[in-house]
Amino acid sequence: MSNTRLLTSSIALTENVSAKNRLFKSAMSEQLGDKNFAPTPQLVHLFDVWSKGGTGVLITGNVMIDRTALGEPKNVVLDKKSELSLFKQWAEAGTQNNTQLWMQLNHPGKQSPKFLSTEPVAPSAIPLAKALQSGFNTPRALSEKEIFAIIEDFAFAAEKAQETGFSGVQIHGAHGYLVNQFLSPHHNRREDKWGGSLENRMRFVREIYQAIRLRVGNNFPIGIKLNSADFQKGGFSPEDSIQVMKTLQEDGINLIEISGGNYEKPAMMGGKVKSSTEKREAYFLEYAEKAKEVLTIPLVVTGGFRSASAMEAALKSGATDMIGIARPLAVDPNVSNKLLTNESHKIHLKTLTTGVKTLDFMAMLNITWYEHQLSRIGNKKAPKPNMSAWLLVIKTISTIGLIAFKKRRA
C-alpha cells in the first residue's frame, strides 16, 4: 500500500477533532427503532460491526427530533421523552476503533406519510406533487412560534447526542425534508422573515445551526447534508446552494455533504447519468468542484463511488475532501478496510429488479432490499448480496404487510 494515498490520510474536522481517514458512511434509513422510537439492540450491533470496518466517519440514519413528526414507521427519535441510556449504548458501539459517529438530525416536514401524520407541517401549505398526494396529506403552514419550537428541538437533540457520547451531529438539509423545504422557493412561499429572499429562506437552517452551536460548544463537529439542487422547476438551485454553503461556512459549520433531489425528483437514488459522471463514478462531483471554489471546510461527495481508484482520483483532483459511501456498507460491512488496504479494490452491487417496474416502485425495492441487509447484520447474520429481489418483496409483504408499500425514502 502506498503511503501517499489520500484515502488513508486523516483530516481535521475542528481544531481538536480529526477523522482517521477520508471514508465517510453516509446516512441510510436503518428502520431499526423500537415501538418507543428508541435504538434497538440490532441497531447497536449494526454500528458495532461498522465501527470495526475501517470507516473514518459513520453517520446514523435520520434521527427525528419530534416523535409526532415521523418520516418512517420505525424511526429513532431523540426528544424530551427519550431514554438516554439506549443512545449511550449506540454511541459506545459506534465509536470503537477511533471511529467518529455522528447523529443525523431531521424533521420530515410534509414528507410524513398519511399513515403517520394526518396534518403534517411545512413552511407553506403546498402539497407534494400530484403523483404523491395519495400517500401524503397537504401540510399546514407553520406559525412562527412553532418554527422556534422546532429550532429548539434540533438544539436539544444535538445536546443530548453530545451528552450520550456521539462524536458530532449532521443536520439533514437535503432530500425534501423540512430544512430543505424552507430553502426551496417552490415549497416555501412565506411572506414573513422566513421566506421570500434567499437570505430569509436560509434563516431557518442558520438558526438551527446557531442554536446547536450554543449548546455543544466550538469543538463538537456540526455538519450538514445539503442539496446541490432539487432538480425541479422553481426549486432550490445550484446557485442558491453555493451561497448557503458559503454562509454556513462563515457561521462556523464544520463539514458539508453534497446530495440532491427530493421525493418528487429523487436524484439521490441514482438512475441515468451522463457519461462523464459514469466515468468519474460520483453523481455530484462536477458541482463539488464549483463548491470548492468558495469552501475551505471539508466537503463530502456521496453517491456512485465504486472503486478505490476513482475515490483516490476525486480526492487528488481537489473536488472533494472525503468520500461518501452508503449501500456498499450494507452488503459488505468491511468494505472500507478493503478500500484502504487495496488500491485496486472495486465494489460490485447487483441491479435490483423483479422485472416488473411497477412492483419495484411500489415495494421501494432500492430501499427495502438494503434495509433487509442492515436488519440481517443487526441480527448477527451475514448480508446476502445475491438475495433475490422477488424473495425480498415476498418477505416484506409477509413480515410487515401493506405498510411496506407506503411511500418512503432514505
C-alpha positions, 0 to 999 in steps of 0.5 A, a space after each residue: 500500500 502506498 503511503 501517499 494515498 489520500 484515502 488513508 490520510 486523516 483530516 481535521 474536522 475542528 481544531 481538536 477533532 480529526 477523522 482517521 481517514 477520508 471514508 465517510 458512511 453516509 446516512 441510510 434509513 436503518 428502520 431499526 427503532 423500537 415501538 418507543 422510537 428508541 435504538 434497538 439492540 440490532 441497531 447497536 450491533 449494526 454500528 458495532 460491526 461498522 465501527 470495526 470496518 475501517 470507516 473514518 466517519 459513520 453517520 446514523 440514519 435520520 434521527 427525528 427530533 419530534 416523535 409526532 413528526 415521523 418520516 418512517 414507521 420505525 424511526 429513532 427519535 431523540 426528544 424530551 421523552 427519550 431514554 438516554 441510556 439506549 443512545 449511550 449504548 449506540 454511541 459506545 458501539 459506534 465509536 470503537 476503533 477511533 471511529 467518529 459517529 455522528 447523529 443525523 438530525 431531521 424533521 420530515 416536514 410534509 414528507 410524513 406519510 398519511 399513515 403517520 401524520 394526518 396534518 403534517 407541517 411545512 413552511 407553506 401549505 403546498 402539497 407534494 406533487 400530484 403523483 404523491 398526494 395519495 400517500 401524503 396529506 397537504 401540510 399546514 403552514 407553520 406559525 412562527 412560534 412553532 418554527 422556534 419550537 422546532 429550532 429548539 428541538 434540533 438544539 436539544 437533540 444535538 445536546 443530548 447526542 453530545 451528552 450520550 457520547 456521539 462524536 458530532 451531529 449532521 443536520 439533514 438539509 437535503 432530500 425534501 425534508 423540512 430544512 430543505 423545504 424552507 430553502 426551496 422557493 417552490 415549497 416555501 412561499 412565506 411572506 414573513 422573515 422566513 421566506 421570500 429572499 434567499 437570505 430569509 429562506 436560509 434563516 431557518 437552517 442558520 438558526 438551527 445551526 446557531 442554536 446547536 452551536 450554543 449548546 455543544 460548544 466550538 469543538 463538537 463537529 456540526 455538519 450538514 447534508 445539503 442539496 446541490 439542487 432539487 432538480 425541479 422547476 422553481 426549486 432550490 438551485 445550484 446557485 442558491 446552494 453555493 451561497 448557503 454553503 458559503 454562509 454556513 461556512 462563515 457561521 462556523 459549520 464544520 463539514 458539508 455533504 453534497 446530495 440532491 433531489 427530493 421525493 418528487 425528483 429523487 436524484 439521490 437514488 441514482 438512475 441515468 447519468 451522463 457519461 462523464 459522471 459514469 466515468 468519474 463514478 460520483 453523481 455530484 462531483 462536477 458541482 463539488 468542484 464549483 463548491 470548492 471554489 468558495 469552501 475551505 471546510 471539508 466537503 463530502 461527495 456521496 453517491 456512485 463511488 465504486 472503486 478505490 481508484 476513482 475515490 483516490 482520483 476525486 480526492 487528488 483532483 481537489 473536488 472533494 475532501 472525503 468520500 461518501 459511501 452508503 449501500 456498499 456498507 450494507 452488503 459488505 460491512 468491511 468494505 472500507 478496510 478493503 478500500 484502504 488496504 487495496 488500491 485496486 479494490 472495486 465494489 460490485 452491487 447487483 441491479 435490483 429488479 423483479 422485472 416488473 417496474 411497477 412492483 419495484 416502485 411500489 415495494 421501494 425495492 432500492 430501499 427495502 432490499 438494503 434495509 433487509 441487509 442492515 436488519 440481517 447484520 443487526 441480527 448477527 447474520 451475514 448480508 446476502 448480496 445475491 438475495 433475490 429481489 422477488 424473495 425480498 418483496 415476498 418477505 416484506 409483504 409477509 413480515 410487515 404487510 401493506 405498510 411496506 408499500 407506503 411511500 418512503 425514502 432514505 
